[in-house]
């Protein structure tokens, strides 16, 4: 038996080349006697086409007979599974060959050699449009990935919160399902041993330096209020009243109404405004524009702490700025202050705590410094077991570790405390305010100005622009040159290599010290080519994932395990989002898009595609759109340039294609310039400089279906695309800061700050 050899032949169909002529009678039998002979020659050529070879005989590849037969069988039969594309092509081929003669055996064999497609392999690892899938379970699989833990986490979150259309329900508040009780206890105890048992608390206390100030000196560090009093309209529709607040004063959301107001309330709002359904919350006057705010975590007791920073007026803020590149140049030494407010809770059950409408909020601490304006504040989110501590001889409770970005380009960390038995109010500093006051040996009241923080860092030649926490000791900082650096705020020394005497002297970790350089980061990587606007982490489910946005227009998702290779960029936006929030229930990122005025969601597993889950009534405005996601629920709060605060639950739009999403404007703020009053001296000039005005707070808006279509329908049913109208609002109208309370017992508390200096804190849970 001779060895079987195979030769490679061309799979192309053998047909004569096309021939073009200008003679209309060429090829017809009526004028050519040789037409039959030519036709027979063509047929003979086609029959002998199988004998043609593209390769000479000496170049034929010899293969074993068994392997050749196996390969032909695999190519012809395949796995028996067809993709939708193949099914469409097969159906199209059947329709096109209907009524024609069957293919020859050779043609059929050549057709069966088509390459098979693997339905599990895609160019991006996923379909180009994963949200077009009809199946709900397939949609969840595309959105969360193939990981069993991620799918289980999203499904549990959906079952817990998907029935909340907009506002969260108090009975459904809970921690993240991936952040189990065992993990929380481990982080709350062992995760803080470095602070309590390994010298971290003493290390921070020695590094912080301060100076004693009297009340007259402390006044110079607080930004000057826009006006001595701010008036605003507030109340239900038809019963709105005028309230006037001085800086640092507050008023409840449910003040007693006069008799005429009660009659109008019954006429306009009917049973909706019954007195047994009170709105638990407070309105405060911070004095000037609220720059940033954040709730302190790990406080499920009777007091909640809110940190906020206010911005000085425009004229004073622009003094000393560099005319070439102010965003890339450190600001001059200007005074700034951080306020720590305390809000009391009701004595309701543990899971039903709400704002106490009887006890007004108190300003417990004011941190003053000469390091420029504060642009961002973030508390450490890691769980922490409450421990009573002894500080300077007085029993106190730790509020938490507060990190911030100052105008001089430094990122700093403060360990803050609240003295329990002492409540000291000092008059003259924006009204009645409580400063960081301690007692010395002579039992005299003193005020403190911090000259050095527990931790401070800034790389050479750039500025710190944003920050986020990864753990109790890891702090990531974004910079103006596009580089992200991660620091260890407490670098524990090796006992075999470093002695206690080798520790840096107190107060040498700041710009005011020249004996010790700034701390060195253990991770640096250029994530963006230019200015980083926002930086967040996917803590607690995926703490190694970092999300950042920059002035280049891209939002980037980076894995710290392999930052050079494991990253993905979102589609470029004309105006990148300046505020991002991590939604742990959906394993996604929430932000705003100024072009379409929509609220967008980026999934961690399909970051290249976005889903519109909400619609703003106006453009968020460059640098004005603020977003925050609840830690104990799935509701998202978004504030824009029109002063309105929209709350929505994105789960319906993300996980269900045919499900209708809902959104609701819970309240809206408007500011207008006040006209000159009769008898005012130089009123026009004074109002131009200080921009005096009046505000109005409206509420009671109904929920509505989410409509994210940019084009609208005409009366005849056709689509039309018109010019989008954008309203220009006053700067004082915009919502500048939004924050949900991260504590479980108070997870429905929402704090909103506006450009006019007003601050609203309300329990919106139902």
C-alpha positions in Angstrom: 0.0 0.0 0.0 1.4 3.3 -1.0 1.5 6.4 1.2 -1.4 8.7 0.4 -0.4 12.2 -0.4 -2.5 15.2 -0.6 -2.0 18.4 -2.6 -3.2 21.8 -1.8 -5.7 23.1 -4.3 -7.4 26.5 -4.6 -10.9 26.6 -3.2 -12.0 29.3 -5.6 -14.7 28.5 -8.1 -13.4 28.1 -11.7 -15.3 30.4 -14.0 -14.2 32.2 -17.2 -13.1 35.8 -16.9 -15.6 38.4 -17.8 -15.3 39.9 -21.2 -16.6 43.3 -22.3 -17.3 44.3 -25.9 -19.0 47.1 -27.9 -20.4 44.7 -30.5 -24.0 43.9 -29.6 -24.0 40.7 -31.9 -20.8 39.2 -30.6 -21.3 35.8 -29.0 -24.6 35.1 -30.8 -24.9 31.9 -33.0 -26.5 33.8 -35.8 -23.3 35.3 -37.0 -20.6 32.9 -35.7 -20.2 29.3 -36.8 -17.6 28.6 -34.2 -19.9 29.4 -31.2 -20.6 25.8 -30.4 -16.9 24.9 -30.5 -16.1 27.7 -28.1 -18.9 26.7 -25.7 -17.7 23.1 -25.6 -14.2 24.3 -24.9 -15.4 26.4 -21.9 -17.3 23.4 -20.5 -14.3 21.1 -20.9 -12.2 23.7 -19.1 -14.6 23.8 -16.2 -14.7 20.0 -15.9 -10.9 19.7 -15.9 -10.6 22.5 -13.2 -10.2 19.9 -10.5 -7.0 18.8 -12.1 -5.5 22.3 -11.9 -3.0 22.8 -9.0 -1.9 26.0 -7.4 1.3 24.4 -6.1 3.8 22.1 -7.8 3.8 18.5 -6.9 7.2 18.7 -5.2 5.9 21.4 -2.8 3.0 19.2 -1.6 2.9 18.7 2.2 2.7 15.1 3.3 0.5 14.5 6.3 -0.6 11.3 8.0 -3.9 9.9 6.8 -5.4 9.8 10.2 -4.7 13.4 11.0 -6.0 14.6 7.6 -9.3 12.8 8.0 -9.7 14.1 11.5 -9.0 17.7 10.5 -11.5 17.4 7.6 -14.1 16.0 10.0 -13.6 18.8 12.5 -13.8 21.5 9.8 -16.9 20.2 8.2 -18.9 19.2 11.2 -17.8 21.7 13.9 -19.3 21.7 17.4 -22.9 21.8 16.2 -23.5 25.2 17.8 -24.2 28.2 15.6 -23.9 31.8 16.5 -26.7 34.2 15.6 -24.6 35.5 12.8 -24.2 32.0 11.2 -27.9 31.3 11.6 -28.7 34.5 9.7 -26.1 33.8 7.0 -27.5 30.2 6.6 -31.1 31.5 6.4 -30.1 34.1 3.8 -28.3 31.5 1.7 -31.3 29.3 1.8 -33.6 32.1 0.7 -31.2 33.1 -2.1 -30.8 29.6 -3.6 -34.5 28.7 -3.5 -35.6 27.3 -6.9 -32.1 26.8 -8.1 -30.3 23.5 -8.8 -28.5 21.9 -5.8 -24.8 22.5 -5.4 -22.4 19.9 -6.7 -20.6 17.7 -4.2 -17.3 19.6 -4.7 -19.0 22.9 -4.0 -20.8 21.5 -1.0 -17.5 20.3 0.5 -15.9 23.7 -0.1 -18.8 25.4 1.6 -18.4 23.2 4.7 -14.8 24.3 5.2 -15.9 27.7 6.6 -14.1 28.7 9.8 -16.2 28.2 13.0 -16.8 31.1 15.4 -16.5 30.8 19.1 -19.5 32.5 20.8 -17.5 33.1 24.0 -14.7 35.1 22.3 -15.2 38.8 21.6 -12.9 41.6 20.8 -13.3 43.3 24.2 -13.9 40.1 26.1 -17.6 41.0 26.0 -20.2 42.0 23.3 -19.9 45.4 21.8 -23.3 46.3 23.2 -23.9 44.1 26.3 -27.0 46.1 27.3 -29.0 45.1 24.2 -29.5 41.5 25.6 -33.1 40.5 26.0 -32.5 38.2 28.9 -32.4 39.7 32.4 -29.9 37.1 33.7 -27.7 37.5 30.7 -27.7 41.3 31.2 -26.6 40.8 34.8 -23.9 38.5 33.6 -22.6 41.0 31.1 -22.7 43.8 33.6 -21.0 42.1 36.5 -18.7 39.6 34.7 -18.3 35.9 35.2 -17.2 35.9 38.9 -19.6 34.1 41.1 -18.9 36.5 44.0 -19.7 39.6 42.0 -22.9 38.1 40.5 -24.1 37.0 44.0 -23.3 40.5 45.4 -25.3 42.3 42.7 -28.2 39.9 42.8 -28.5 40.3 46.6 -28.3 44.1 46.3 -31.0 44.0 43.6 -33.3 41.9 45.7 -32.8 44.3 48.7 -33.2 47.7 47.0 -34.7 47.3 43.5 -38.2 48.1 44.9 -37.2 51.5 46.1 -38.0 53.8 43.1 -36.2 56.9 44.4 -35.9 57.5 48.1 -34.5 54.8 50.4 -36.7 52.9 52.8 -35.7 52.9 56.4 -36.4 49.2 56.8 -34.1 48.2 53.9 -31.0 50.0 55.1 -28.0 47.6 55.4 -24.3 47.4 54.8 -22.8 46.1 51.6 -23.3 42.4 51.1 -19.7 41.8 50.2 -18.6 43.6 53.3 -19.6 40.9 55.7 -19.8 41.2 59.5 -16.7 39.1 59.9 -14.7 41.4 57.6 -16.1 44.5 59.3 -15.1 43.2 62.7 -11.6 42.4 61.5 -11.1 45.8 60.1 -12.6 47.5 63.1 -10.3 45.8 65.6 -7.2 44.3 64.1 -7.1 47.0 61.4 -6.6 49.7 64.0 -4.0 48.1 66.2 -1.4 50.2 64.6 -3.1 53.3 66.0 -4.0 52.2 69.5 -1.4 49.5 70.4 1.6 50.2 68.1 2.2 53.9 68.7 0.2 55.4 65.9 -1.8 57.7 68.2 1.2 59.0 70.0 3.1 59.4 66.7 0.3 61.6 65.3 0.0 63.6 68.5 3.8 64.4 68.5 3.8 65.5 64.9 0.9 68.0 65.3 2.0 71.4 66.5 -0.2 74.3 67.3 -0.3 77.9 68.6 -2.6 79.4 71.2 -4.9 82.1 69.8 -7.4 84.4 71.5 -10.8 85.1 70.1 -9.8 88.2 68.2 -7.0 86.4 66.4 -9.3 83.4 65.6 -11.8 85.7 63.8 -9.2 86.5 61.1 -9.1 82.8 60.0 -12.7 82.5 59.2 -13.8 83.7 55.7 -15.9 86.9 55.9 -19.6 86.1 55.4 -21.3 87.5 52.4 -23.8 89.3 54.5 -24.6 89.6 58.2 -28.0 87.9 57.7 -29.4 85.7 54.9 -33.1 85.6 54.2 -34.9 82.8 52.4 -38.4 81.5 51.7 -39.1 77.9 52.9 -42.2 75.8 53.6 -44.9 73.8 51.8 -46.6 75.2 48.8 -49.0 78.0 49.7 -47.6 78.4 53.2 -44.0 79.5 52.6 -42.5 81.9 55.1 -39.5 84.2 55.2 -36.7 83.1 57.5 -33.6 85.1 58.3 -30.4 83.4 59.7 -27.1 84.9 60.8 -23.9 82.9 60.1 -23.8 79.7 62.2 -27.5 79.9 63.1 -30.0 77.2 62.2 -33.7 76.6 62.0 -35.8 73.5 61.8 -37.6 72.3 58.7 -40.9 72.2 60.6 -41.3 75.5 62.4 -44.7 76.1 64.0 -47.1 77.7 61.6 -49.5 80.6 62.5 -53.2 80.1 62.3 -53.4 81.5 58.8 -50.7 79.2 57.7 -52.6 76.2 59.0 -55.7 77.1 57.1 -53.7 77.5 53.8 -51.9 74.2 54.5 -55.2 72.4 54.7 -56.4 74.1 51.5 -53.3 73.5 49.3 -51.6 70.3 50.7 -54.6 68.5 52.3 -53.5 65.4 54.2 -49.9 65.5 52.9 -49.0 68.2 55.4 -50.5 66.7 58.5 -48.6 67.6 61.6 -47.9 64.0 62.5 -45.7 63.7 59.4 -42.9 66.1 60.2 -39.8 66.7 58.1 -36.8 65.9 60.3 -34.0 68.3 59.3 -32.3 71.6 59.7 -31.4 74.6 57.6 -28.0 76.3 58.5 -26.2 79.4 57.3 -22.5 78.7 56.7 -21.8 82.4 55.8 -20.5 81.9 52.3 -20.3 79.2 49.5 -20.1 75.7 50.8 -17.0 74.1 49.1 -17.1 70.5 50.3 -18.6 68.4 53.1 -18.5 64.8 54.3 -20.1 62.8 57.2 -17.9 61.0 59.7 -18.4 57.2 59.7 -18.4 54.8 62.6 -20.9 56.8 64.7 -24.1 54.8 65.2 -24.8 56.5 68.5 -26.6 59.7 69.5 -24.3 62.2 67.7 -23.5 62.5 64.0 -20.5 64.7 62.8 -20.4 66.7 59.6 -17.2 68.3 58.3 -17.5 71.2 55.9 -15.3 73.8 54.4 -16.5 77.1 53.0 -14.9 79.2 50.3 -14.0 82.9 50.7 -15.6 85.5 48.5 -14.3 85.8 44.9 -12.3 89.0 45.5 -10.3 87.7 48.4 -9.9 84.3 46.8 -8.3 85.7 43.7 -5.8 87.9 45.5 -2.2 86.6 44.9 -3.2 84.1 42.2 -0.7 83.4 39.5 -1.8 84.9 36.2 -0.1 82.2 34.1 -1.4 78.9 35.5 -3.3 79.3 38.8 -4.5 75.7 38.8 -0.8 74.5 38.7 0.6 77.0 41.1 0.4 76.8 44.9 -1.8 79.5 46.4 -0.3 82.1 48.7 -0.6 81.8 52.5 -4.2 82.6 53.2 -6.3 81.7 56.2 -8.9 78.9 56.0 -11.2 77.1 58.4 -12.9 73.7 58.6 -16.1 73.4 60.6 -17.2 70.2 62.5 -20.9 70.2 63.2 -22.7 67.8 65.6 -26.3 66.7 65.0 -28.3 64.9 67.6 -30.5 61.8 66.9 -33.8 60.8 68.3 -34.2 58.2 71.0 -36.0 55.8 68.6 -35.0 52.2 68.1 -31.5 51.5 66.8 -32.6 51.0 63.2 -35.1 53.9 63.2 -32.8 56.8 64.3 -33.7 60.2 62.8 -32.7 63.8 63.2 -33.7 65.3 66.5 -36.0 68.3 65.8 -35.7 69.6 69.3 -31.9 69.9 69.7 -30.3 72.4 67.3 -27.0 71.4 65.6 -23.9 72.5 67.4 -20.6 73.7 66.0 -18.1 71.6 68.0 -14.7 72.4 66.4 -13.2 74.9 64.0 -9.7 74.0 62.5 -7.9 77.1 61.4 -4.7 77.3 59.4 -2.6 79.5 57.0 -2.4 76.9 54.2 -4.9 78.2 51.7 -8.5 77.3 50.9 -9.7 73.7 51.4 -10.9 72.0 48.2 -11.7 68.5 49.4 -12.5 66.7 52.7 -12.8 62.9 53.2 -13.1 60.9 56.4 -11.4 57.5 56.6 -14.3 55.0 55.7 -12.8 51.9 57.4 -14.9 50.5 60.3 -13.6 51.3 63.7 -14.6 50.1 67.1 -15.5 53.0 69.5 -12.9 53.4 72.2 -12.8 56.0 74.9 -9.4 57.8 74.9 -7.6 60.0 77.3 -6.4 63.2 75.6 -4.5 65.8 77.7 -6.3 64.6 80.9 -9.8 64.8 79.5 -12.0 61.9 78.4 -12.9 62.3 74.7 -14.2 60.3 71.8 -12.3 60.0 68.5 -14.3 61.5 65.6 -12.1 59.9 63.0 -9.2 60.6 60.6 -10.0 63.5 58.3 -8.0 64.0 55.1 -8.1 67.1 52.9 -6.5 69.1 50.1 -5.3 72.6 50.9 -4.5 75.5 48.5 -0.7 75.2 49.0 -0.9 71.8 47.2 -0.5 69.6 50.3 -2.6 66.6 51.3 -3.0 66.4 55.1 -4.5 64.1 57.6 -5.9 65.1 61.0 -7.0 62.8 63.9 -9.9 64.7 65.4 -11.5 64.3 68.9 -14.7 65.5 70.5 -14.5 66.4 74.2 -17.6 64.9 75.8 -18.2 66.7 79.1 -17.2 70.2 77.9 -19.1 72.4 75.5 -17.3 75.7 75.2 -18.8 78.5 73.1 -16.7 81.5 72.1 -18.6 84.6 71.0 -17.4 86.8 68.2 -16.4 84.2 65.6 -19.2 84.2 63.1 -21.7 84.4 65.9 -21.6 81.6 68.5 -19.1 79.0 67.6 -17.2 76.2 69.3 -13.5 76.1 68.8 -10.9 73.4 69.4 -10.4 74.4 73.0 -8.3 72.6 75.7 -7.5 73.5 79.3 -3.9 74.3 80.3 -2.4 73.9 83.8 -3.8 77.2 84.9 -7.3 76.1 83.9 -7.7 78.9 81.4 -9.6 78.5 78.1 -7.3 78.5 75.1 -7.9 78.3 71.3 -5.5 76.5 69.0 -4.2 77.1 65.5 -2.6 74.1 63.9 0.8 74.8 62.4 1.6 71.2 61.5 -0.6 68.2 60.6 -0.2 64.6 61.6 0.5 63.8 58.0 1.3 66.1 55.0 2.7 65.3 51.6 3.3 67.0 48.3 5.7 65.8 45.5 8.2 68.1 44.0 7.0 70.3 41.1 3.3 69.6 41.3 0.2 70.1 43.4 -2.2 67.7 45.1 -5.7 67.9 43.6 -7.8 65.1 45.0 -7.5 62.1 47.3 -9.2 58.9 48.4 -8.8 56.2 51.1 -7.9 52.5 50.4 -7.5 51.4 54.0 -6.9 52.8 57.5 -3.3 53.6 56.5 -3.3 53.8 52.7 -4.1 57.2 51.1 -4.1 57.8 47.4 -3.5 61.3 46.1 -3.9 62.7 42.6 -1.8 65.5 41.3 -1.9 68.3 38.6 0.6 66.5 36.4 -1.5 63.3 36.1 0.4 61.2 38.6 -1.3 59.2 41.4 0.7 58.5 44.5 -0.2 56.2 47.4 1.2 57.0 50.8 1.3 55.1 54.1 0.3 57.7 56.7 2.0 55.7 59.4 5.2 54.1 58.2 5.9 51.5 60.9 9.7 51.3 61.5 11.5 48.0 61.6 12.5 47.4 65.3 15.7 45.7 64.2 16.8 48.6 62.0 15.4 51.7 63.6 15.5 52.8 67.2 12.9 55.1 68.8 15.4 57.9 68.8 15.6 57.7 65.0 12.0 58.9 64.6 11.6 62.4 63.1 11.1 65.2 65.7 7.5 66.4 66.3 6.1 68.7 63.6 8.5 67.9 60.8 6.1 66.4 58.3 4.8 69.7 57.0 5.8 72.5 54.7 6.6 74.6 57.6 9.5 72.3 58.6 12.8 72.3 56.8 14.5 69.5 58.7 12.6 66.6 57.3 11.3 66.1 53.7 7.8 65.1 52.9 6.9 61.4 53.1 7.7 59.2 50.2 4.9 57.3 48.5 5.2 53.5 48.0 3.3 53.7 44.7 3.5 56.3 41.9 2.2 56.0 38.4 1.2 58.5 35.7 -2.4 57.6 35.0 -3.3 60.7 33.0 -1.4 63.1 30.9 -2.7 66.2 32.7 -4.7 67.5 35.7 -6.6 64.9 37.7 -10.1 66.1 38.7 -11.5 63.3 40.7 -10.2 60.1 42.4 -12.2 57.3 44.1 -11.6 53.7 45.0 -13.9 50.7 44.7 -13.8 50.0 48.5 -14.9 47.8 50.1 -15.7 45.1 47.4 -12.7 45.8 45.1 -10.3 48.0 47.1 -7.5 47.5 44.5 -9.4 49.2 41.7 -8.9 53.0 41.3 -11.1 55.3 39.2 -9.9 58.7 38.1 -11.0 61.5 35.7 -8.8 64.2 34.2 -8.9 67.3 32.1 -8.1 65.1 29.1 -11.7 64.0 29.0 -11.2 60.4 29.9 -12.4 58.4 32.9 -9.9 55.6 33.7 -10.3 52.4 35.6 -7.0 51.0 36.9 -6.0 47.9 38.8 -3.2 48.6 41.3 -2.1 45.0 40.9 -0.9 45.8 37.3 -1.4 49.5 36.6 0.6 49.4 33.4 -1.5 46.7 31.6 -4.8 46.3 33.5 -6.6 49.5 32.8 -9.4 50.7 30.5 -10.5 54.2 29.4 -14.0 55.3 28.9 -15.1 57.2 25.8 -13.8 60.7 25.8 -16.1 63.5 27.0 -16.0 67.1 25.9 -16.3 68.1 29.6 -15.1 65.4 31.9 -17.0 64.8 35.2 -15.4 66.6 38.2 -17.4 64.5 40.7 -17.5 60.7 40.7 -19.1 58.3 43.2 -18.7 54.5 43.6 -22.0 52.5 43.7 -21.0 49.3 45.6 -24.4 47.7 45.1 -24.1 47.7 41.3 -20.2 47.6 41.2 -20.3 50.7 39.0 -19.3 54.4 38.9 -21.9 57.2 38.8 -21.2 60.6 37.3 -22.8 63.4 35.2 -22.5 64.3 31.6 -22.8 68.0 30.8 -23.5 67.5 27.1 -26.6 65.4 27.4 -27.5 66.6 30.9 -27.8 63.0 32.1 -26.7 60.9 35.0 -24.4 58.1 33.7 -23.3 54.7 35.1 -20.0 53.0 34.2 -19.9 49.3 35.1 -16.6 47.9 36.4 -16.8 45.0 34.0 -18.0 46.9 30.9 -16.3 50.3 31.5 -16.3 51.2 27.8 -20.2 51.5 27.7 -22.3 53.8 29.8 -26.0 53.7 30.8 -28.1 56.8 31.3 -30.1 56.4 34.5 -31.4 59.9 35.1 -32.0 63.3 33.5 -31.2 66.6 35.0 -33.4 69.6 34.5 -30.4 71.6 33.4 -26.8 71.2 32.6 -24.7 70.3 35.7 -22.2 72.9 34.6 -18.4 72.6 34.4 -17.2 71.8 37.9 -20.7 72.2 39.4 -22.2 68.7 39.1 -21.9 66.9 42.4 -22.8 63.2 42.9 -23.0 60.9 45.9 -24.2 57.3 46.4 -25.6 56.0 49.7 -23.5 53.4 51.6 -26.5 51.7 53.1 -28.9 51.9 50.2 -28.9 52.3 46.4 -30.2 55.8 46.0 -28.1 58.4 44.1 -28.2 62.1 44.9 -27.1 64.6 42.2 -27.0 68.4 42.4 -26.6 70.7 39.5 -26.3 74.4 38.5 -30.1 74.9 38.8 -30.0 74.3 42.6 -32.1 71.2 42.4 -31.2 67.9 44.0 -32.4 64.8 42.1 -32.6 61.4 43.7 -32.9 58.2 41.7 -32.4 54.4 42.1 -30.3 53.3 39.0 -30.9 49.5 39.5 -34.1 49.4 37.4 -32.4 51.0 34.4 -29.2 49.1 34.7 -30.4 45.5 35.4 -33.7 45.5 33.6 -33.8 46.7 30.0 -37.6 47.1 29.9 -37.9 48.4 33.4 -38.9 52.1 33.8 -36.6 54.1 36.1 -37.9 56.9 38.3 -36.4 60.0 39.6 -37.5 62.8 42.0 -36.5 66.3 42.8 -36.7 66.4 46.6 -36.0 70.1 46.9 -34.7 73.0 44.9 -32.8 76.2 45.7 -33.0 79.5 43.8 -31.1 82.7 44.5 -31.8 86.1 43.2 -30.1 89.4 43.7 -31.9 91.7 46.1 -32.9 95.1 44.7 -31.8 98.2 46.5 -33.9 99.1 49.5 -35.1 102.7 50.3 -32.9 104.4 52.7 -29.8 102.2 52.0 -26.5 104.2 51.8 -24.4 103.2 48.9 -26.6 100.1 48.4 -25.8 99.6 44.8 -22.0 99.6 45.3 -22.2 97.4 48.3 -24.4 94.8 46.6 -22.2 94.7 43.6 -19.2 93.9 45.8 -20.9 91.4 48.1 -23.7 90.2 45.8 -26.4 90.4 48.4 -29.6 88.5 47.6 -32.4 86.2 48.8 -33.1 82.5 48.4 -36.1 80.3 47.9 -36.4 76.6 48.8 -39.2 74.7 47.0 -40.1 71.1 47.7 -42.9 68.6 47.2 -42.1 67.6 43.7 -43.6 64.4 42.3 -41.6 61.4 41.1 -41.4 61.0 37.3 -40.2 58.4 34.8 -36.7 58.8 33.6 -36.6 60.1 30.0 -33.1 60.3 28.7 -34.0 61.0 25.1 -32.2 64.0 23.6 -34.6 64.2 20.6 -38.3 64.8 21.2 -41.3 63.7 19.2 -43.4 66.1 17.2 -47.2 66.0 17.1 -47.1 63.8 14.0 -45.1 61.1 15.8 -41.8 61.8 14.0 -38.6 62.5 15.8 -37.0 65.8 15.6 -33.7 67.1 16.9 -33.7 70.7 17.9 -31.2 73.0 19.6 -30.8 72.2 23.2 -31.7 75.2 25.4 -29.4 75.8 28.4 -30.3 78.2 31.2 -27.5 80.3 32.8 -28.1 80.4 36.6 -26.6 82.6 39.2 -23.4 81.2 40.9 -25.1 81.3 44.3 -28.0 79.1 43.0 -25.9 76.0 42.3 -25.7 72.9 44.5 -22.0 72.7 45.4 -21.8 69.7 47.8 -23.9 66.6 48.4 -23.2 63.8 51.0 -25.1 60.8 52.3 -24.6 59.7 55.9 -22.6 56.4 55.8 -23.8 55.2 59.2 -26.4 52.4 59.3 -28.8 53.9 61.8 -28.7 57.3 59.9 -28.2 56.1 56.4 -31.1 58.2 55.1 -29.6 61.5 56.1 -28.7 63.8 53.2 -26.6 67.0 53.5 -26.7 69.5 50.6 -24.7 72.8 50.4 -25.3 75.7 48.0 -23.4 78.6 46.6 -25.4 81.0 48.7 -24.0 79.5 51.9 -27.1 77.7 52.9 -26.8 74.1 54.2 -29.7 71.7 54.4 -29.6 68.4 56.4 -32.7 66.2 56.2 -33.7 62.6 56.9 -35.3 61.7 53.5 -35.7 58.0 54.3 -39.3 56.8 54.2 
